[in-house]
Amino acid sequence: MTSHLKRYQKESDVSYAEGVFATLELLDARSEAVECILLSRRCEPNEGVAKIRATCDKRGIPVGVDDRTMERVSPRASHLAIGVFRKYSMSLDANADHVVLVEPADMGNLGAIARTMVGFGVHGLALVRPAVDAFDPKAVRASMGALFRLSLVYFDSFDEYRQRFSRPTFAFMTDGRKAIHETPFESPCALVFGNESSGLPPSFHDLGTSVAIPQTAAVDSLSLPTAVAIALYERARAGRSV
């Protein structure tokens, strides 16, 4: 059952949810994609592992105690559980708001953003290439499994995204022309954010409404996950459901 499993590669057909909590999220949100669950001999007794076993038994998902395979697929970590799942395709809801990340490069940031999105009830995430691999176990673990609750689609350019989804665009930029607290968000809309190091290029000023989050001059910009969190909060505060 597990002899074919090896350390994750981007070209792999399968990936891993590492840790008890991420595995439970996988089972709850994407059980149809699960191939099997690996457990460590060290895991008993454990309430989370007991829940994993019960869920797998109910849904007919194979479970194996296999420290050797776990060490092979995740050699630098020590997990009690690893969920093995097939990569799956997703689509974006044309009637819902989307977060659009242009050339995101950090898996930790992607994970934090995914968890924040789920917390604010936004489940559509567009990634404009070049972009981080959302199926990488590091991204999944950083999100604490929240990535399994998103619909996530890659685009080769922002123009490609706009051609498929015609909607108001709010581009978050340090020199945005409208302050976030003065911005009347419409829905469905696209909340657009740039790369962690360079942000969005000036051309985004003319692709909709460019929005600034007021801050002091003590730092050059807020971190990407912080900016996304503030934007989602303001969107929710403006009257959209959470």
C-alpha positions in Angstrom: 0.0 0.0 0.0 2.8 2.5 0.8 5.9 1.2 -1.0 5.4 3.8 -3.8 5.4 6.7 -1.4 8.4 9.0 -1.2 9.3 12.5 -0.3 7.1 15.1 -2.0 8.0 16.4 -5.4 6.0 19.0 -7.3 5.5 16.5 -10.1 4.1 13.9 -7.7 0.5 12.7 -8.1 0.0 12.6 -4.4 0.9 14.9 -1.4 0.7 14.8 2.3 -1.2 16.4 5.2 1.4 16.2 8.0 0.2 16.1 11.6 -3.0 15.1 13.4 -4.9 18.3 12.9 -4.1 18.7 9.2 -5.0 15.1 8.7 -8.4 15.6 10.4 -9.0 18.6 8.2 -8.2 16.6 5.1 -10.6 13.8 6.1 -13.4 16.4 6.9 -13.0 18.5 3.8 -11.5 16.3 1.0 -12.1 12.7 2.1 -12.8 11.7 -1.5 -9.1 12.5 -2.4 -7.6 10.4 0.5 -5.6 7.4 -0.5 -4.6 6.2 3.0 -3.6 7.4 6.5 -0.2 6.7 8.0 0.1 6.5 11.8 3.1 6.3 14.1 3.6 3.6 16.7 3.9 6.5 19.2 0.4 7.8 18.6 -1.6 5.8 21.2 -3.5 6.9 23.2 -4.4 10.2 21.4 -7.8 11.7 21.1 -7.1 13.1 17.6 -5.7 9.8 16.4 -8.8 8.0 17.8 -11.0 10.4 15.7 -8.9 9.7 12.6 -9.3 5.9 13.1 -13.1 6.3 13.6 -13.5 8.5 10.5 -11.5 6.2 8.3 -13.3 3.2 9.6 -16.7 4.8 8.8 -15.5 5.9 5.3 -13.5 2.8 4.3 -10.2 4.6 4.1 -7.1 2.4 4.7 -5.1 3.1 7.9 -1.6 1.7 8.5 0.9 2.0 11.4 4.1 2.6 9.4 6.9 4.7 10.9 9.3 3.7 8.2 7.2 5.2 5.4 6.5 8.2 7.5 10.2 8.8 7.9 10.7 8.4 4.2 8.1 10.9 3.1 8.9 13.4 5.9 12.5 12.7 7.1 13.0 15.9 9.1 9.8 15.8 11.1 8.2 13.6 13.7 4.4 13.3 13.1 1.8 11.1 14.8 -0.2 11.0 11.6 0.2 11.8 7.9 -2.7 11.8 5.4 -1.8 10.7 1.9 -4.0 12.3 -0.8 -4.3 12.5 -4.5 -4.0 16.0 -6.0 -7.3 17.3 -7.2 -8.6 20.0 -9.5 -10.8 22.9 -8.3 -12.8 25.7 -9.8 -13.8 29.2 -8.6 -17.3 30.3 -7.9 -18.2 33.1 -10.2 -20.7 34.5 -7.7 -18.3 34.7 -4.8 -15.5 37.0 -3.8 -11.9 35.9 -4.6 -8.5 36.6 -3.1 -6.0 37.0 -5.9 -2.3 36.6 -5.1 0.1 37.7 -7.9 3.3 35.7 -7.9 3.3 34.6 -4.2 6.6 32.9 -3.3 6.3 31.9 0.4 4.6 28.7 1.5 4.2 29.9 5.1 2.5 33.1 3.9 0.2 31.0 1.7 -0.8 28.8 4.6 -1.5 31.8 6.9 -3.6 33.4 4.2 -5.6 30.3 3.6 -6.5 30.0 7.3 -7.5 33.6 7.4 -9.6 33.3 4.3 -11.5 30.4 5.8 -12.0 32.3 9.0 -13.6 35.2 7.1 -15.7 32.9 4.9 -13.9 33.6 1.6 -13.1 30.3 -0.2 -12.0 31.3 -3.7 -8.2 31.8 -4.1 -6.6 32.6 -7.5 -2.8 32.3 -7.8 -1.0 34.1 -10.7 2.2 32.3 -11.8 5.0 32.0 -11.0 3.5 31.0 -7.7 4.2 28.7 -4.7 3.0 25.1 -4.9 -0.2 25.0 -2.8 0.0 21.2 -2.6 3.4 21.2 -1.0 3.1 19.6 2.5 4.8 22.7 3.9 2.0 24.9 2.6 -0.6 22.5 3.8 0.9 22.3 7.3 1.3 26.1 7.5 -2.4 26.4 6.8 -3.2 23.8 9.5 -5.2 22.1 6.8 -7.3 25.1 5.9 -6.1 24.8 2.3 -8.4 21.8 2.0 -11.4 24.1 2.5 -10.5 26.5 -0.4 -11.1 26.4 -4.1 -7.8 27.3 -5.6 -7.0 27.8 -9.2 -3.7 28.9 -11.0 -3.6 31.4 -13.8 -0.7 32.2 -16.1 -1.4 36.0 -15.9 -3.7 38.4 -14.2 -5.2 39.2 -17.6 -6.2 35.5 -17.9 -8.0 35.8 -14.5 -9.8 39.0 -15.6 -10.9 37.4 -18.9 -12.6 34.6 -16.9 -14.0 36.7 -14.1 -15.3 40.1 -14.8 -15.8 41.9 -11.5 -14.7 44.9 -9.5 -11.0 44.8 -8.7 -9.5 46.1 -5.5 -5.7 46.1 -5.8 -3.9 46.6 -2.5 -0.8 48.8 -2.9 1.3 50.9 -0.5 0.5 53.9 -2.7 -3.1 53.0 -3.3 -5.3 56.0 -4.3 -8.1 55.2 -1.9 -7.7 54.4 1.8 -9.2 51.1 2.8 -11.7 52.6 5.3 -13.0 54.8 2.6 -13.4 52.0 0.0 -17.0 50.8 -0.7 -16.4 47.2 -1.5 -18.7 45.6 -4.0 -19.5 41.9 -4.3 -18.5 39.7 -5.9 -15.1 41.3 -6.2 -11.4 40.4 -6.5 -9.1 41.4 -3.6 -5.7 41.5 -5.3 -2.3 41.4 -3.6 1.3 41.4 -5.0 4.4 39.5 -4.3 5.9 39.5 -0.8 9.0 41.5 -1.9 7.8 43.8 -4.7 4.0 44.1 -4.3 1.9 45.0 -7.3 3.3 46.9 -10.3 2.1 50.5 -11.0 -0.2 49.2 -13.8 -2.6 47.9 -11.2 -3.6 51.5 -10.4 -5.6 51.4 -13.6 -7.1 48.0 -13.3 -9.8 48.9 -10.8 -9.6 50.6 -7.4 -6.1 50.8 -5.9 -6.4 50.6 -2.1 -3.9 51.6 0.6 -3.9 50.4 4.2 -2.7 53.3 6.3 0.4 52.7 8.3 3.3 54.6 9.9 6.6 55.2 8.1 8.4 52.9 10.6 8.1 50.0 8.1 8.1 50.0 4.3 5.0 47.7 4.1 2.9 45.3 6.1 3.5 41.6 5.6 1.4 39.9 3.0 -0.7 37.8 5.4 -1.3 40.9 7.6 -2.5 42.9 4.6 -4.8 40.1 3.4 -6.3 39.8 6.9 -7.0 43.5 7.2 -8.6 43.5 3.8 -10.8 40.6 4.6 -11.8 42.1 7.9 -12.8 45.4 6.2 -14.7 43.5 3.6 -16.6 41.7 6.3 -17.2 44.8 8.3 -18.6 46.5 5.3 -21.5 44.2 5.3 -20.6 40.9 3.7 -21.4 37.7 5.6 -18.7 35.9 7.6 
